[in-house]
Amino acid sequence: MESAKPIKEGNTVYRPLLDTTLTKEDVRKAKQELNEKPEDYGRHLARVRDLLAKEKDLNPKTDDEFLLRFLRARKFLSCRTCGLHVVLS
């Protein structure tokens, strides 16, 4: 990623797509808008894996990175992961 540089336009900074660094603003936004707290990752990941284990007809990805993306899309809300089998089937 050394060749890709962030682009600043006014007050907005666009970072390269594959840039995985988190800024203070990223962390703040994750907490406020996505209900994301790193100290809760283990609990959320375990819950989703338990739900997946109950679905015998599914063989989804269960790595942390994939499941965290899934949880972010549902703002880490348990009620949104209850329809898990519908989304992943």
C-alpha positions as CSV (number, residue, x, y, z in Angstrom):
1,M,0.0,0.0,0.0
2,E,3.0,2.3,0.0
3,S,2.3,3.6,-3.5
4,A,-1.4,4.6,-2.7
5,K,-1.6,7.9,-1.0
6,P,-4.7,9.4,0.8
7,I,-6.4,12.2,-1.2
8,K,-7.7,15.3,0.6
9,E,-10.7,17.2,-0.8
10,G,-11.8,20.0,1.4
11,N,-12.4,18.6,4.8
12,T,-12.8,15.0,3.5
13,V,-9.9,12.6,3.3
14,Y,-10.2,9.6,1.0
15,R,-7.9,6.7,1.9
16,P,-7.0,3.8,-0.4
17,L,-9.5,1.0,-0.6
18,L,-7.1,-1.6,1.0
19,D,-5.9,0.7,3.7
20,T,-6.8,-1.1,6.9
21,T,-5.6,1.4,9.4
22,L,-8.2,3.0,11.7
23,T,-8.2,6.6,12.5
24,K,-9.7,8.1,15.7
25,E,-12.6,9.2,13.6
26,D,-13.1,5.6,12.3
27,V,-13.2,4.3,15.9
28,R,-15.6,7.0,17.0
29,K,-17.9,6.4,14.1
30,A,-17.9,2.6,14.7
31,K,-18.9,3.1,18.3
32,Q,-21.6,5.7,17.6
33,E,-23.1,4.5,14.4
34,L,-22.5,0.7,14.4
35,N,-22.6,0.0,18.2
36,E,-19.2,-1.6,17.7
37,K,-17.1,-2.1,20.8
38,P,-13.9,-4.3,20.4
39,E,-14.4,-5.6,23.9
40,D,-17.7,-7.2,22.8
41,Y,-16.3,-8.9,19.7
42,G,-16.0,-12.3,21.4
43,R,-19.6,-12.3,22.6
44,H,-21.0,-11.3,19.3
45,L,-18.9,-13.7,17.3
46,A,-19.8,-16.6,19.6
47,R,-23.5,-15.8,19.2
48,V,-23.4,-15.7,15.4
49,R,-21.4,-19.0,15.3
50,D,-24.0,-20.6,17.6
51,L,-26.8,-19.5,15.3
52,L,-24.9,-20.8,12.3
53,A,-24.2,-24.2,14.0
54,K,-28.0,-24.6,14.3
55,E,-28.5,-24.3,10.6
56,K,-27.6,-27.7,9.3
57,D,-28.1,-26.9,5.6
58,L,-25.6,-24.0,5.6
59,N,-21.8,-24.1,5.2
60,P,-21.0,-20.4,5.5
61,K,-17.6,-18.7,6.2
62,T,-17.1,-18.4,9.9
63,D,-13.7,-16.6,10.1
64,D,-13.7,-13.5,12.4
65,E,-13.1,-11.0,9.6
66,F,-16.1,-12.2,7.6
67,L,-18.4,-12.4,10.6
68,L,-17.4,-8.9,11.8
69,R,-18.3,-7.5,8.4
70,F,-21.7,-9.3,8.7
71,L,-22.2,-7.8,12.2
72,R,-21.3,-4.3,11.1
73,A,-23.9,-4.4,8.3
74,R,-26.4,-5.2,11.1
75,K,-25.0,-2.6,13.5
76,F,-24.1,-5.3,16.0
77,L,-27.8,-5.7,16.8
78,S,-28.9,-9.2,17.9
79,C,-32.4,-8.8,16.5
80,R,-30.9,-8.3,13.0
81,T,-28.9,-11.4,13.2
82,C,-31.8,-13.6,14.1
83,G,-32.8,-13.8,10.4
84,L,-29.4,-15.1,9.8
85,H,-30.5,-18.3,7.9
86,V,-32.5,-16.2,5.5
87,V,-29.6,-13.9,4.7
88,L,-26.9,-16.5,4.2
89,S,-29.0,-19.2,2.4
